[in-house]
């Protein structure tokens, strides 16, 4: 059974940092592209960052220079380091894994990030 479990969310003040983790079980992560999405309250889900099997990364414009995605295939884990957080970063953050050959997709349940003073 495939499972993605996110952790590391919480309440942080503007300008603060958080590190999200997503642990995948039931898959071999090295054959999956991984990504973080977020869904702000009352808004549509949006892609935040992606990392390919080869380690190439891509970011949504509003997080470039502040967020960093990384992966550890040995631990089947993908991370999202979030610095200089802003209130508009408040959202449920979800990770996803997409198999590179079949495009089969899996999602986690999400972790809440709230940026507020």
C-alpha positions in Angstrom: 0.0 0.0 0.0 1.4 3.4 -1.0 1.4 6.1 1.6 2.8 9.6 1.7 2.9 11.2 5.1 3.7 14.9 5.5 5.0 16.5 8.7 6.7 19.7 9.9 3.8 22.2 9.6 2.7 24.6 12.3 2.3 28.2 13.3 5.2 30.5 12.5 5.7 34.3 12.6 6.3 36.2 9.4 10.0 36.0 8.4 10.3 32.6 10.1 11.2 29.2 8.7 9.8 25.7 8.6 11.0 22.5 7.1 8.4 20.1 5.8 9.1 16.4 5.3 7.2 13.8 3.2 8.0 10.2 3.8 6.9 7.7 1.1 6.2 4.1 1.8 5.2 1.3 -0.6 7.2 2.9 -3.5 10.7 3.2 -4.6 11.1 7.0 -4.6 14.0 7.1 -7.1 11.6 6.3 -9.9 9.2 9.0 -8.9 9.2 12.7 -9.5 8.2 14.5 -6.3 6.5 17.7 -5.7 5.0 20.0 -3.1 1.6 21.7 -3.7 -0.4 24.0 -1.4 -4.0 24.9 -1.0 -4.6 28.3 0.7 -8.0 28.7 2.5 -10.7 29.2 -0.1 -8.4 29.0 -3.0 -7.3 26.4 -5.6 -4.4 24.1 -5.1 -1.2 25.3 -6.7 2.1 23.7 -7.4 5.0 25.1 -5.2 8.0 23.1 -6.2 9.1 20.0 -8.0 12.1 17.8 -8.1 12.9 15.2 -10.8 14.5 11.8 -10.3 17.7 13.4 -11.4 17.5 16.2 -8.9 16.5 19.1 -11.1 14.2 21.5 -9.4 11.5 24.0 -10.4 9.6 26.6 -8.3 6.5 28.6 -8.4 7.5 32.3 -8.9 6.3 33.5 -5.5 8.6 31.1 -3.6 11.7 31.3 -5.7 14.7 32.3 -3.5 12.8 31.4 -0.3 11.9 27.8 -0.6 14.1 24.8 -1.4 13.0 21.3 -2.3 15.3 18.4 -1.8 15.1 14.6 -1.8 16.8 11.7 0.0 16.0 8.5 -2.0 17.7 6.3 0.6 15.1 7.6 3.1 12.2 7.8 0.6 11.8 11.4 1.7 11.3 14.7 0.1 11.8 18.0 2.0 10.6 21.6 1.6 12.7 24.1 3.4 10.7 27.3 3.7 12.4 30.6 4.7 11.3 34.2 5.0 7.7 33.0 5.3 4.9 35.4 4.6 1.2 35.4 5.6 0.3 34.5 2.0 2.2 31.3 2.4 -0.5 30.1 4.8 -2.0 26.9 3.3 -2.3 23.1 3.6 0.9 21.7 2.0 0.7 18.4 0.3 3.3 16.2 -1.3 2.8 14.1 -4.4 4.8 11.4 -6.2 4.5 10.7 -9.9 6.0 7.6 -11.4 8.2 8.6 -14.3 7.0 5.8 -16.7 3.3 5.2 -15.9 2.6 8.7 -14.6 0.8 7.0 -11.7 0.2 9.7 -9.1 0.0 9.5 -5.3 -0.9 12.2 -2.8 -0.4 12.7 0.9 -3.0 14.1 3.3 -1.2 17.4 3.9 0.2 19.4 6.7 -1.1 22.9 7.8 1.3 25.9 7.6 0.1 29.1 9.2 2.1 32.3 9.0 0.8 34.9 11.4 1.9 37.3 14.1 
